[in-house]
Amino acid sequence: MQEINLDQVEPSNYDVIIAGAGAGGLLTALALTAEGKRALILEKAERLGGVWHSYWVNGYRVDQGLHVITRVTRGAFVRFLKTYLSPPPKFVLHDGWQFRVYDKVGTIPSSIGETLRWPLTGMKGRLGLARIGAKIKTMNLEEMKRYKDISFLEFMQSNNATNQVMLDVMQSAIYMAAGVPISEASAYESLRTLKDTDRESSKINSLKRLFFGSGEYDEGYVIGGMEGLIKRVISTINGDYVLNAPVDQIHEQEGHVTGCSVAGKMLAHNRVVSNIPLSFMPDIITSKNDTVVDFFKRWSNMKPTHGITLWLGLRKIVIGDRKNRVLVHPNPNRWIVSISSFDPSCAPEGKELVGIAMMTIPGKTKDEMIEIMKGNGLEEYYPGLLEHAEMEHVQMSYATRAALIPGQTDLDRPGPRTPIMGLYIVGTDTAGSGVGLQQAAQSADGVIRALRVDH
Ligand SMILES: Cc1cc2nc3c(=O)[nH]c(=O)nc-3n(C[C@H](O)[C@H](O)[C@H](O)COP(=O)(O)OP(=O)(O)OC[C@H]3O[C@@H](n4cnc5c(N)ncnc54)[C@H](O)[C@@H]3O)c2cc1C
């Protein structure tokens, strides 16, 4: 794919126009390439990728957020990469979770036996955990759907599973999927996360693997970071892109898309895929059709997830392993990963890049949150992290465009089609199960399938 400027655009040279170059837009263009199609990508920002992004800070390569690829062996995102990139990218798997509750450390129990020895709670808590774990593990997807409109906390309370440490540890796992506290996260989506329903299995199999994990660990980091991945995706796509090109209108006539305009220039086309967040769409769609107007208004209120990430470049290696660490207590939950232990190329030789992430805390300023992240037991339980830091960098942004709360589960999304023929929507607020890049890939899958059927 090549960068061109707006004056060079000839819309008839392309099979489709893609508005927005986040993960959803780029993955759609990647899959279209494999079908022999050419895409024109119009991106508002001065770079491609949206929040899927990396850059260098004082010799360290930081991703936009602690980006860990889930379902490395069987998820939609990795399937995209393996299908369309040759050779496929390399992933280094995590060595498992480590939850710290004050001075006690535990992992995710993978059997009843391990649950009953779980060091993070007393016996009463362990028994409660074993009971609710068994219930969750043996539920099927249809049963889970019944809980789509209540929060996970409500689900737990209705099952008398209220041990605080257990809830706080579950919060850590569910945050990665839902992006909100368990008091807000949809119970259905939380249950899916805990059970890992992408690989539906029989109750007997579930019972065999009783509890929230299995022997198999399926999360990893990609060698070369997000930067390496995006570069490869961009160089594989067939088509052109224009940067600093905000689409200000998508036009409709008699129920069909007729094109879009950028800086007043009309680019006529009968196939447009929009990766623009749904919250912006009511201002962008020009239509007098009530069904169209109502559709985009209805879906414009999706609540995103927000995270804050503190990157530390350490003069020497302090953690040096590939564990997913979560400091559960003292509160708030913080997730700590030594990224350079997966991919040494992101830090100068002999040094370490560590990412610390948490949910943003409503009502707190950025500086207050940084102070909280650096305090509350961080230096006590992970000594040297702050003391040896020679680089410190903070990021705040939305992570996915739709938190998994009631009304925004994968059962409640609007895409990939819209009431305008020829206009499709892609991205983490439009369709697809899972979270983050999996969700973006699933939404792109949906658009590709719809394009095949409709044309
Ligand atoms: C801190 C953080 C941590 C994360 N961790 C993980 C993780 O561990 N695992 C995981 O799978 N995912 C993770 N993600 C999530 C994942 O990166 C995102 O969910 C995904 O990249 C979002 O893709 P999207 O298609 O929704 O597009 P977005 O990134 O929202 O992109 C939309 C694009 O549209 C452009 N645009 C907007 N308006 C216009 C317009 N009018 N005209 C033209 N262009 C426009 C924007 O500039 C942008 O480029 C994380 C994200 C962050 C920020």
The ligand as an SDF file (V2000), in Angstrom:
LIG
                    3D

 53 58  0  0  0  0  0  0  0  0999 V2000
   -4.1020    0.9310   26.2460 C   0  0  0  0  0  0  0  0  0  0  0  0
   -4.5730   -0.1260   25.2830 C   0  0  0  0  0  0  0  0  0  0  0  0
   -4.3440   -1.4660   25.5680 C   0  0  0  0  0  0  0  0  0  0  0  0
   -4.8670   -2.4400   24.7250 C   0  0  0  0  0  0  0  0  0  0  0  0
   -4.5840   -3.7510   24.9680 N   0  0  0  0  0  0  0  0  0  0  0  0
   -5.0510   -4.7050   24.1350 C   0  0  0  0  0  0  0  0  0  0  0  0
   -4.7020   -6.0620   24.3390 C   0  0  0  0  0  0  0  0  0  0  0  0
   -3.9520   -6.3880   25.2510 O   0  0  0  0  0  0  0  0  0  0  0  0
   -5.2180   -6.9810   23.4850 N   0  0  0  0  0  0  0  0  0  0  0  0
   -6.0580   -6.6370   22.4570 C   0  0  0  0  0  0  0  0  0  0  0  0
   -6.4990   -7.5090   21.7100 O   0  0  0  0  0  0  0  0  0  0  0  0
   -6.3920   -5.3590   22.2560 N   0  0  0  0  0  0  0  0  0  0  0  0
   -5.9100   -4.3950   23.0720 C   0  0  0  0  0  0  0  0  0  0  0  0
   -6.2200   -3.0880   22.8510 N   0  0  0  0  0  0  0  0  0  0  0  0
   -7.3330   -2.7760   21.9730 C   0  0  0  0  0  0  0  0  0  0  0  0
   -7.1090   -2.6840   20.5090 C   0  0  0  0  0  0  0  0  0  0  0  0
   -5.8900   -2.0790   20.1620 O   0  0  0  0  0  0  0  0  0  0  0  0
   -8.2290   -1.8070   19.9650 C   0  0  0  0  0  0  0  0  0  0  0  0
   -9.4590   -2.2070   20.5020 O   0  0  0  0  0  0  0  0  0  0  0  0
   -8.3430   -1.8840   18.4690 C   0  0  0  0  0  0  0  0  0  0  0  0
   -7.0900   -1.5920   17.8840 O   0  0  0  0  0  0  0  0  0  0  0  0
   -9.3720   -0.8480   18.0130 C   0  0  0  0  0  0  0  0  0  0  0  0
   -9.6590   -1.0190   16.6760 O   0  0  0  0  0  0  0  0  0  0  0  0
  -10.8630   -0.2750   15.9700 P   0  0  0  0  0  0  0  0  0  0  0  0
  -11.0730   -0.9460   14.6610 O   0  0  0  0  0  0  0  0  0  0  0  0
  -12.0330   -0.1800   16.8830 O   0  0  0  0  0  0  0  0  0  0  0  0
  -10.2790    1.1300   15.5740 O   0  0  0  0  0  0  0  0  0  0  0  0
   -9.7410    2.4940   16.2490 P   0  0  0  0  0  0  0  0  0  0  0  0
   -8.4090    2.2700   16.8470 O   0  0  0  0  0  0  0  0  0  0  0  0
  -10.7940    3.1570   17.0390 O   0  0  0  0  0  0  0  0  0  0  0  0
   -9.4840    3.3180   14.9140 O   0  0  0  0  0  0  0  0  0  0  0  0
  -10.3990    4.1900   14.2940 C   0  0  0  0  0  0  0  0  0  0  0  0
   -9.6500    4.9510   13.2230 C   0  0  0  0  0  0  0  0  0  0  0  0
  -10.5580    5.8130   12.5430 O   0  0  0  0  0  0  0  0  0  0  0  0
   -9.9320    7.0850   12.3860 C   0  0  0  0  0  0  0  0  0  0  0  0
  -10.9890    8.0770   12.2100 N   0  0  0  0  0  0  0  0  0  0  0  0
  -11.8470    8.5630   13.1340 C   0  0  0  0  0  0  0  0  0  0  0  0
  -12.6810    9.4650   12.5780 N   0  0  0  0  0  0  0  0  0  0  0  0
  -12.3370    9.5300   11.2640 C   0  0  0  0  0  0  0  0  0  0  0  0
  -12.8340   10.2710   10.1570 C   0  0  0  0  0  0  0  0  0  0  0  0
  -13.8480   11.1390   10.2850 N   0  0  0  0  0  0  0  0  0  0  0  0
  -12.2580   10.1000    8.9590 N   0  0  0  0  0  0  0  0  0  0  0  0
  -11.2230    9.2410    8.7790 C   0  0  0  0  0  0  0  0  0  0  0  0
  -10.7000    8.5180    9.8090 N   0  0  0  0  0  0  0  0  0  0  0  0
  -11.2630    8.6570   11.0230 C   0  0  0  0  0  0  0  0  0  0  0  0
   -9.1180    7.2450   13.6520 C   0  0  0  0  0  0  0  0  0  0  0  0
   -8.1210    8.2380   13.5290 O   0  0  0  0  0  0  0  0  0  0  0  0
   -8.5490    5.8350   13.8050 C   0  0  0  0  0  0  0  0  0  0  0  0
   -7.3660    5.6560   13.0810 O   0  0  0  0  0  0  0  0  0  0  0  0
   -5.6580   -2.0670   23.6170 C   0  0  0  0  0  0  0  0  0  0  0  0
   -5.8280   -0.7160   23.2950 C   0  0  0  0  0  0  0  0  0  0  0  0
   -5.2460    0.2460   24.1110 C   0  0  0  0  0  0  0  0  0  0  0  0
   -5.3920    1.6920   23.7190 C   0  0  0  0  0  0  0  0  0  0  0  0
  1  2  1  0
  2  3  1  0
  2 52  2  0
  3  4  2  0
  4  5  1  0
  4 50  1  0
  5  6  2  0
  6  7  1  0
  6 13  1  0
  7  8  2  0
  7  9  1  0
  9 10  1  0
 10 11  2  0
 10 12  1  0
 12 13  2  0
 13 14  1  0
 14 15  1  0
 14 50  1  0
 15 16  1  0
 16 17  1  0
 16 18  1  0
 18 19  1  0
 18 20  1  0
 20 21  1  0
 20 22  1  0
 22 23  1  0
 23 24  1  0
 24 25  2  0
 24 26  1  0
 24 27  1  0
 27 28  1  0
 28 29  2  0
 28 30  1  0
 28 31  1  0
 31 32  1  0
 32 33  1  0
 33 34  1  0
 33 48  1  0
 34 35  1  0
 35 36  1  0
 35 46  1  0
 36 37  1  0
 36 45  1  0
 37 38  2  0
 38 39  1  0
 39 40  1  0
 39 45  2  0
 40 41  1  0
 40 42  2  0
 42 43  1  0
 43 44  2  0
 44 45  1  0
 46 47  1  0
 46 48  1  0
 48 49  1  0
 50 51  2  0
 51 52  1  0
 52 53  1  0
M  END
$$$$
